[in-house]
Amino acid sequence: MAKSLNNSQIRPKKILNRIFTEYKNDIKILKSQKLVHVKCAACGFNKNHLFLSKMKFNFVSCDRCNTIFLNPRPTEKSLELFYTHSKFMKIWSDIFKKSEKIRKEKIFKPRIKKIKKILQSYKIQNCNTLLEVGAGYGWFCQMAEQNHLAKKIIAVEPSPIFSNKCRTIKNIEVIESTIEKIDSKIQADVIVSFEVVSHIFDPKFFLKSSYSRLRPGGLLIFTIPNGEGIDLQILKENEDHFLPHIMTLFNPKSISHLLKKLHFRKIEISTPGLMDIHVIMNKLKDENLNTDNYPFFKFLLNHQNDEFIDELQLLIQKHKLSSHMFVVAQK
């Protein structure tokens, strides 16, 4: 696997330039109902302080566990309307279409390989049922079926557009719903979910529902942003994770605390992100940010030492400071 990945490879710049113009209009959907106040999803603490404000929304940091979350936040109904009716989401669909080949090669193939190793390390040799929550276009399910990761593969996807895409894939079952609403009799050996948990109004309920639908010894494998990721902490309001449809940014300690509270017994957390340094450099280069405020990254821009950037990205991964977090939890 490459040590670093330039985010322009999977997020074509021409499309990204359109996306935030539409987003400014679409956030009206998120304000269609009165915003609601919430406690920290990780530890339940009710005291927090302002981390940053953006687009008239506040991201706060929990005074106990440092989880960053949107507070007050849109209602569940407003979020549902946003995901089904916003032009922003349709443009993201275009991004996925145009970057399908590179995403499969650079993200999904390594992901399949990694999950194979995880199943081996947990001695899950004959996986009967693998369930993906938020399956999108179904690329992971498709590649999981091709690689014989499980005898039965189920795509759980609430969007009619995406669930119909999944139905075009051979040999997988599709449930047009959410993990919280599917039949509790459905039991899986492995549940996977990629970049979903941070977008949900109540992530604790999502994780609790996942736990209840796992067989004893089963694995929950998911990816989420890391609120302590270096690009989030450095760029702050200029970072794209701080948008008002993203509800919660856990960190390695806080997500571990929540999973333990939900009775998961073995938890492994890594931050294997490939793009953190390139995200910062591209932001400085493309968005007219004052590079004098970021002297170290100004130096990187001026010298373009790819080997050093790769080694720096490895260091960030090692110390769990990448903004991409990979979590494995066993029931």
Buried (B, 14 or more C-beta within 10 A) or exposed (E): EEBBBBBBBBBBEEBBEBBEEBBEEBBEBBBEEEBEEBBBBBBEEEEBEEBBEBEEBBBBBBEBBBBBBBBEBBBEEBBBBBBEEBBBBEBBBEBBEBBBEEBBEBBBBBBBEBBBEBBEEBEBEEBEBBBBBBBBBBBBBBBBBEEEBBEBBBBBBBBEEBBEBBBEBEEBBBBBBBBBEBEEEBBBBBBBBBBBBBBBBBBBEBBBBBBEBBEEEBBBBBBBBBBBBBBBBBBEEBBBBBBBBBBBBBBBBBBBBBBEBBEBEEBBBBBBBBBBBBBBBBBBEEEEBEBEEBEEBBEBBEEEEEEEBBEBBBEBBEEBBBBBBBBBBBB
